[in-house]
Amino acid sequence: MVRMRLLICLVALAAAVVTAAVCVPHSPAALQALVASAGPMAAAGFVAIGAGLTLAMFPGTILAAAAGLAFGPVLGCGLALAAQTF
């Protein structure tokens, strides 16, 4: 039973990695355009996902760098701080 749960988790993780590799733009300009087209929901989504990743012990440095890359240095800093203190 434990092995089945582990297998399900590994398959879900692999599916998430493949989906992110295919769907997320690979250039900073394209990523910023995607975030800008999502409007304020992108910021809310980042804070929600960032808070969940923080609880899962994901490195905060990577979250902060991703926020800065996607939202710019000023807004990204605020969003990363909000995600990690939520």
N, C-alpha and C positions, 0 to 999 in steps of 0.2 A: 504494500500500500504506500509506503514511504517512497519507494522507487518510482511509483506511478506519479506521485505528486511532483517529485523532482523532475521527471521527464516532461510533465506538463509545463512546469515553470521554465525549463530550458527551451522548449518549443515556443512558448510565448515570448521569451526574451529574444530568441533568434528571429521571430516574426517581426518584433518591434525594431530590431536593428536593421533588418532588410528594408522594412517600410521607411524608416528614417533615411537610409542611404539612398533610396530611390526617389522619395518625395521632397526632401529638403534640398533647397538650392545649394550649390557648392561654391558660389562666389558671395562675398560680403554685400555687394551692391544688390544682387538678386534677393538675398535674404532680407535686407532692409526694405526693399520694395514689397516683398511678401508681407512683412510685419506692418508696413504702412497701409497696405490694402485691407488688413484685418481691422484697423481702427483701434479703439480703446479696448476691445475684447482681447487683443493680443497681450496687452499689459496685464489684464486680469487673469488671463490664462497662464501667463508666465509666473505670476505670483502664486497661483494655486498649484501649478505643477512644481515650481521651485520649493514651495513649502512641503509638499509631499516628498520630494527628493531629499530635502534637508532632514526630514524625519527618518528617511531610509539611509542616512549617513553618507549621502553622496557628497563629494568634495565641494565646499563652498567656493573655492577658487575657480573651478570650472563653471559653476553657475554664474558667478560674477563676470567672468570673461564672456560667456554666452550672452548675458544681458547687455554688456557694453557693445558687443559686436552687433546685436540685433536692434538695440534701441538707441545707441549713441552713448557717450560717456556719462553725461549728466543724468538723463532719465534711467539709463541702465544701472547706474550706481544706486539710485533710489529704489528701483524695482528689486534689485538683488538684496538690498538691505531689508526691504519689506518681506521678501520671500523667506529670508533666513531668520526673521524675528517673529513671524506669524505664529 
